Amino acid sequence: MEKDKKAPKEADSAAKAKQLAEKLRFRLKEASAQRGGSEAFLHWLRSDAKKGA
């Protein structure tokens, strides 16, 4: 009986994680396009990370 209660919760968590991953992927693609492609975006990320360190 406990297994039945847990399964929908796990399914909801998995669905929510997948939805959040899709949103993140979309935003990364959007940011990459705004910064001139993936190489420029990665350069921007790395330079921004160095500023915070």
VEXKERO-307633 format. One record per residue: residue in one letter; x, y, z of N, C-alpha, C in turn. Coordinates in nm, 2 decimals. Layout:
BEGIN
<dokol><res>A</res><n_px>X</n_px><n_py>Y</n_py><n_pz>Z</n_pz><ca_px>X</ca_px><ca_py>Y</ca_py><ca_pz>Z</ca_pz><c_px>X</c_px><c_py>Y</c_py><c_pz>Z</c_pz></dokol>
...
END
This chain:
BEGIN
<dokol><res>M</res><n_px>0.08</n_px><n_py>-0.12</n_py><n_pz>0.00</n_pz><ca_px>0.00</ca_px><ca_py>0.00</ca_py><ca_pz>0.00</ca_pz><c_px>0.09</c_px><c_py>0.13</c_py><c_pz>0.00</c_pz></dokol>
<dokol><res>E</res><n_px>0.20</n_px><n_py>0.13</n_py><n_pz>0.08</n_pz><ca_px>0.28</ca_px><ca_py>0.24</ca_py><ca_pz>0.08</ca_pz><c_px>0.35</c_px><c_py>0.27</c_py><c_pz>-0.06</c_pz></dokol>
<dokol><res>K</res><n_px>0.37</n_px><n_py>0.16</n_py><n_pz>-0.13</n_pz><ca_px>0.44</ca_px><ca_py>0.17</ca_py><ca_pz>-0.26</ca_pz><c_px>0.35</c_px><c_py>0.25</c_py><c_pz>-0.35</c_pz></dokol>
<dokol><res>D</res><n_px>0.21</n_px><n_py>0.23</n_py><n_pz>-0.35</n_pz><ca_px>0.12</ca_px><ca_py>0.30</ca_py><ca_pz>-0.43</ca_pz><c_px>0.12</c_px><c_py>0.45</c_py><c_pz>-0.40</c_pz></dokol>
<dokol><res>K</res><n_px>0.14</n_px><n_py>0.49</n_py><n_pz>-0.28</n_pz><ca_px>0.14</ca_px><ca_py>0.63</ca_py><ca_pz>-0.24</ca_pz><c_px>0.27</c_px><c_py>0.69</c_py><c_pz>-0.29</c_pz></dokol>
<dokol><res>K</res><n_px>0.38</n_px><n_py>0.62</n_py><n_pz>-0.29</n_pz><ca_px>0.51</ca_px><ca_py>0.68</ca_py><ca_pz>-0.33</ca_pz><c_px>0.52</c_px><c_py>0.69</c_py><c_pz>-0.48</c_pz></dokol>
<dokol><res>A</res><n_px>0.47</n_px><n_py>0.60</n_py><n_pz>-0.55</n_pz><ca_px>0.49</ca_px><ca_py>0.60</ca_py><ca_pz>-0.70</ca_pz><c_px>0.44</c_px><c_py>0.73</c_py><c_pz>-0.77</c_pz></dokol>
<dokol><res>P</res><n_px>0.32</n_px><n_py>0.78</n_py><n_pz>-0.74</n_pz><ca_px>0.28</ca_px><ca_py>0.91</ca_py><ca_pz>-0.80</ca_pz><c_px>0.36</c_px><c_py>1.02</c_py><c_pz>-0.76</c_pz></dokol>
<dokol><res>K</res><n_px>0.41</n_px><n_py>1.03</n_py><n_pz>-0.64</n_pz><ca_px>0.50</ca_px><ca_py>1.13</ca_py><ca_pz>-0.60</ca_pz><c_px>0.63</c_px><c_py>1.13</c_py><c_pz>-0.67</c_pz></dokol>
<dokol><res>E</res><n_px>0.69</n_px><n_py>1.01</n_py><n_pz>-0.69</n_pz><ca_px>0.81</ca_px><ca_py>1.00</ca_py><ca_pz>-0.77</ca_pz><c_px>0.79</c_px><c_py>1.04</c_py><c_pz>-0.92</c_pz></dokol>
<dokol><res>A</res><n_px>0.67</n_px><n_py>1.00</n_py><n_pz>-0.97</n_pz><ca_px>0.64</ca_px><ca_py>1.04</ca_py><ca_pz>-1.11</ca_pz><c_px>0.62</c_px><c_py>1.19</c_py><c_pz>-1.12</c_pz></dokol>
<dokol><res>D</res><n_px>0.56</n_px><n_py>1.25</n_py><n_pz>-1.02</n_pz><ca_px>0.55</ca_px><ca_py>1.40</ca_py><ca_pz>-1.03</ca_pz><c_px>0.69</c_px><c_py>1.46</c_py><c_pz>-1.02</c_pz></dokol>
<dokol><res>S</res><n_px>0.77</n_px><n_py>1.41</n_py><n_pz>-0.93</n_pz><ca_px>0.91</ca_px><ca_py>1.47</ca_py><ca_pz>-0.92</ca_pz><c_px>0.98</c_px><c_py>1.45</c_py><c_pz>-1.05</c_pz></dokol>
<dokol><res>A</res><n_px>0.97</n_px><n_py>1.34</n_py><n_pz>-1.11</n_pz><ca_px>1.04</ca_px><ca_py>1.31</ca_py><ca_pz>-1.24</ca_pz><c_px>0.99</c_px><c_py>1.41</c_py><c_pz>-1.35</c_pz></dokol>
<dokol><res>A</res><n_px>0.86</n_px><n_py>1.42</n_py><n_pz>-1.35</n_pz><ca_px>0.80</ca_px><ca_py>1.51</ca_py><ca_pz>-1.45</ca_pz><c_px>0.84</c_px><c_py>1.66</c_py><c_pz>-1.43</c_pz></dokol>
<dokol><res>K</res><n_px>0.84</n_px><n_py>1.70</n_py><n_pz>-1.30</n_pz><ca_px>0.88</ca_px><ca_py>1.83</ca_py><ca_pz>-1.27</ca_pz><c_px>1.03</c_px><c_py>1.86</c_py><c_pz>-1.31</c_pz></dokol>
<dokol><res>A</res><n_px>1.12</n_px><n_py>1.76</n_py><n_pz>-1.28</n_pz><ca_px>1.26</ca_px><ca_py>1.77</ca_py><ca_pz>-1.31</ca_pz><c_px>1.28</c_px><c_py>1.78</c_py><c_pz>-1.46</c_pz></dokol>
<dokol><res>K</res><n_px>1.20</n_px><n_py>1.70</n_py><n_pz>-1.54</n_pz><ca_px>1.21</ca_px><ca_py>1.70</ca_py><ca_pz>-1.68</ca_pz><c_px>1.17</c_px><c_py>1.84</c_py><c_pz>-1.74</c_pz></dokol>
<dokol><res>Q</res><n_px>1.06</n_px><n_py>1.89</n_py><n_pz>-1.68</n_pz><ca_px>1.01</ca_px><ca_py>2.02</ca_py><ca_pz>-1.72</ca_pz><c_px>1.11</c_px><c_py>2.13</c_py><c_pz>-1.69</c_pz></dokol>
<dokol><res>L</res><n_px>1.17</n_px><n_py>2.13</n_py><n_pz>-1.57</n_pz><ca_px>1.27</ca_px><ca_py>2.23</ca_py><ca_pz>-1.54</ca_pz><c_px>1.39</c_px><c_py>2.22</c_py><c_pz>-1.63</c_pz></dokol>
<dokol><res>A</res><n_px>1.43</n_px><n_py>2.09</n_py><n_pz>-1.66</n_pz><ca_px>1.55</ca_px><ca_py>2.07</ca_py><ca_pz>-1.75</ca_pz><c_px>1.52</c_px><c_py>2.13</c_py><c_pz>-1.89</c_pz></dokol>
<dokol><res>E</res><n_px>1.40</n_px><n_py>2.11</n_py><n_pz>-1.94</n_pz><ca_px>1.36</ca_px><ca_py>2.17</ca_py><ca_pz>-2.07</ca_pz><c_px>1.36</c_px><c_py>2.32</c_py><c_pz>-2.07</c_pz></dokol>
<dokol><res>K</res><n_px>1.31</n_px><n_py>2.38</n_py><n_pz>-1.96</n_pz><ca_px>1.31</ca_px><ca_py>2.53</ca_py><ca_pz>-1.95</ca_pz><c_px>1.46</c_px><c_py>2.58</c_py><c_pz>-1.94</c_pz></dokol>
<dokol><res>L</res><n_px>1.54</n_px><n_py>2.51</n_py><n_pz>-1.87</n_pz><ca_px>1.68</ca_px><ca_py>2.55</ca_py><ca_pz>-1.86</ca_pz><c_px>1.75</c_px><c_py>2.53</c_py><c_pz>-2.00</c_pz></dokol>
<dokol><res>R</res><n_px>1.72</n_px><n_py>2.43</n_py><n_pz>-2.07</n_pz><ca_px>1.78</ca_px><ca_py>2.40</ca_py><ca_pz>-2.20</ca_pz><c_px>1.74</c_px><c_py>2.52</c_py><c_pz>-2.30</c_pz></dokol>
<dokol><res>F</res><n_px>1.61</n_px><n_py>2.55</n_py><n_pz>-2.29</n_pz><ca_px>1.56</ca_px><ca_py>2.66</ca_py><ca_pz>-2.38</ca_pz><c_px>1.63</c_px><c_py>2.79</c_py><c_pz>-2.34</c_pz></dokol>
<dokol><res>R</res><n_px>1.64</n_px><n_py>2.82</n_py><n_pz>-2.22</n_pz><ca_px>1.71</ca_px><ca_py>2.95</ca_py><ca_pz>-2.18</ca_pz><c_px>1.85</c_px><c_py>2.95</c_py><c_pz>-2.21</c_pz></dokol>
<dokol><res>L</res><n_px>1.92</n_px><n_py>2.84</n_py><n_pz>-2.20</n_pz><ca_px>2.06</ca_px><ca_py>2.83</ca_py><ca_pz>-2.25</ca_pz><c_px>2.07</c_px><c_py>2.85</c_py><c_pz>-2.40</c_pz></dokol>
<dokol><res>K</res><n_px>1.98</n_px><n_py>2.79</n_py><n_pz>-2.47</n_pz><ca_px>1.99</ca_px><ca_py>2.81</ca_py><ca_pz>-2.62</ca_pz><c_px>1.96</c_px><c_py>2.96</c_py><c_pz>-2.65</c_pz></dokol>
<dokol><res>E</res><n_px>1.87</n_px><n_py>3.02</n_py><n_pz>-2.58</n_pz><ca_px>1.83</ca_px><ca_py>3.16</ca_py><ca_pz>-2.60</ca_pz><c_px>1.96</c_px><c_py>3.25</c_py><c_pz>-2.57</c_pz></dokol>
<dokol><res>A</res><n_px>2.02</n_px><n_py>3.22</n_py><n_pz>-2.46</n_pz><ca_px>2.13</ca_px><ca_py>3.30</ca_py><ca_pz>-2.42</ca_pz><c_px>2.25</c_px><c_py>3.28</c_py><c_pz>-2.51</c_pz></dokol>
<dokol><res>S</res><n_px>2.27</n_px><n_py>3.16</n_py><n_pz>-2.56</n_pz><ca_px>2.37</ca_px><ca_py>3.13</ca_py><ca_pz>-2.65</ca_pz><c_px>2.35</c_px><c_py>3.21</c_py><c_pz>-2.78</c_pz></dokol>
<dokol><res>A</res><n_px>2.23</n_px><n_py>3.21</n_py><n_pz>-2.83</n_pz><ca_px>2.20</ca_px><ca_py>3.28</ca_py><ca_pz>-2.95</ca_pz><c_px>2.22</c_px><c_py>3.43</c_py><c_pz>-2.94</c_pz></dokol>
<dokol><res>Q</res><n_px>2.19</n_px><n_py>3.49</n_py><n_pz>-2.82</n_pz><ca_px>2.21</ca_px><ca_py>3.63</ca_py><ca_pz>-2.80</ca_pz><c_px>2.36</c_px><c_py>3.67</c_py><c_pz>-2.79</c_pz></dokol>
<dokol><res>R</res><n_px>2.44</n_px><n_py>3.57</n_py><n_pz>-2.76</n_pz><ca_px>2.59</ca_px><ca_py>3.60</ca_py><ca_pz>-2.74</ca_pz><c_px>2.67</c_px><c_py>3.55</c_py><c_pz>-2.86</c_pz></dokol>
<dokol><res>G</res><n_px>2.61</n_px><n_py>3.52</n_py><n_pz>-2.97</n_pz><ca_px>2.68</ca_px><ca_py>3.48</ca_py><ca_pz>-3.09</ca_pz><c_px>2.72</c_px><c_py>3.34</c_py><c_pz>-3.10</c_pz></dokol>
<dokol><res>G</res><n_px>2.65</n_px><n_py>3.25</n_py><n_pz>-3.05</n_pz><ca_px>2.68</ca_px><ca_py>3.11</ca_py><ca_pz>-3.06</ca_pz><c_px>2.73</c_px><c_py>3.04</c_py><c_pz>-2.94</c_pz></dokol>
<dokol><res>S</res><n_px>2.75</n_px><n_py>2.91</n_py><n_pz>-2.94</n_pz><ca_px>2.79</ca_px><ca_py>2.84</ca_py><ca_pz>-2.82</ca_pz><c_px>2.93</c_px><c_py>2.87</c_py><c_pz>-2.78</c_pz></dokol>
<dokol><res>E</res><n_px>3.02</n_px><n_py>2.89</n_py><n_pz>-2.87</n_pz><ca_px>3.16</ca_px><ca_py>2.92</ca_py><ca_pz>-2.83</ca_pz><c_px>3.17</c_px><c_py>3.06</c_py><c_pz>-2.76</c_pz></dokol>
<dokol><res>A</res><n_px>3.10</n_px><n_py>3.16</n_py><n_pz>-2.81</n_pz><ca_px>3.09</ca_px><ca_py>3.29</ca_py><ca_pz>-2.75</ca_pz><c_px>3.02</c_px><c_py>3.28</c_py><c_pz>-2.61</c_pz></dokol>
<dokol><res>F</res><n_px>2.92</n_px><n_py>3.20</n_py><n_pz>-2.60</n_pz><ca_px>2.85</ca_px><ca_py>3.19</ca_py><ca_pz>-2.48</ca_pz><c_px>2.93</c_px><c_py>3.12</c_py><c_pz>-2.37</c_pz></dokol>
<dokol><res>L</res><n_px>3.01</n_px><n_py>3.01</n_py><n_pz>-2.41</n_pz><ca_px>3.10</ca_px><ca_py>2.95</ca_py><ca_pz>-2.31</ca_pz><c_px>3.21</c_px><c_py>3.04</c_py><c_pz>-2.27</c_pz></dokol>
<dokol><res>H</res><n_px>3.26</n_px><n_py>3.12</n_py><n_pz>-2.36</n_pz><ca_px>3.36</ca_px><ca_py>3.22</ca_py><ca_pz>-2.32</ca_pz><c_px>3.30</c_px><c_py>3.32</c_py><c_pz>-2.22</c_pz></dokol>
<dokol><res>W</res><n_px>3.18</n_px><n_py>3.37</n_py><n_pz>-2.25</n_pz><ca_px>3.12</ca_px><ca_py>3.46</ca_py><ca_pz>-2.16</ca_pz><c_px>3.10</c_px><c_py>3.40</c_py><c_pz>-2.02</c_pz></dokol>
<dokol><res>L</res><n_px>3.05</n_px><n_py>3.27</n_py><n_pz>-2.02</n_pz><ca_px>3.04</ca_px><ca_py>3.20</ca_py><ca_pz>-1.89</ca_pz><c_px>3.17</c_px><c_py>3.19</c_py><c_pz>-1.81</c_pz></dokol>
<dokol><res>R</res><n_px>3.27</n_px><n_py>3.15</n_py><n_pz>-1.88</n_pz><ca_px>3.40</ca_px><ca_py>3.14</ca_py><ca_pz>-1.82</ca_pz><c_px>3.46</c_px><c_py>3.27</c_py><c_pz>-1.77</c_pz></dokol>
<dokol><res>S</res><n_px>3.44</n_px><n_py>3.37</n_py><n_pz>-1.84</n_pz><ca_px>3.49</ca_px><ca_py>3.50</ca_py><ca_pz>-1.80</ca_pz><c_px>3.41</c_px><c_py>3.56</c_py><c_pz>-1.68</c_pz></dokol>
<dokol><res>D</res><n_px>3.28</n_px><n_py>3.53</n_py><n_pz>-1.68</n_pz><ca_px>3.20</ca_px><ca_py>3.57</ca_py><ca_pz>-1.57</ca_pz><c_px>3.23</c_px><c_py>3.50</c_py><c_pz>-1.45</c_pz></dokol>
<dokol><res>A</res><n_px>3.26</n_px><n_py>3.37</n_py><n_pz>-1.46</n_pz><ca_px>3.30</ca_px><ca_py>3.29</ca_py><ca_pz>-1.34</ca_pz><c_px>3.43</c_px><c_py>3.34</c_py><c_pz>-1.28</c_pz></dokol>
<dokol><res>K</res><n_px>3.52</n_px><n_py>3.38</n_py><n_pz>-1.36</n_pz><ca_px>3.65</ca_px><ca_py>3.43</ca_py><ca_pz>-1.31</ca_pz><c_px>3.63</c_px><c_py>3.56</c_py><c_pz>-1.23</c_pz></dokol>
<dokol><res>K</res><n_px>3.54</n_px><n_py>3.64</n_py><n_pz>-1.27</n_pz><ca_px>3.51</ca_px><ca_py>3.76</ca_py><ca_pz>-1.20</ca_pz><c_px>3.46</c_px><c_py>3.74</c_py><c_pz>-1.06</c_pz></dokol>
<dokol><res>G</res><n_px>3.38</n_px><n_py>3.63</n_py><n_pz>-1.05</n_pz><ca_px>3.32</ca_px><ca_py>3.60</ca_py><ca_pz>-0.92</ca_pz><c_px>3.42</c_px><c_py>3.53</c_py><c_pz>-0.82</c_pz></dokol>
<dokol><res>A</res><n_px>3.52</n_px><n_py>3.47</n_py><n_pz>-0.88</n_pz><ca_px>3.62</ca_px><ca_py>3.39</ca_py><ca_pz>-0.80</ca_pz><c_px>3.71</c_px><c_py>3.48</c_py><c_pz>-0.72</c_pz></dokol>
END
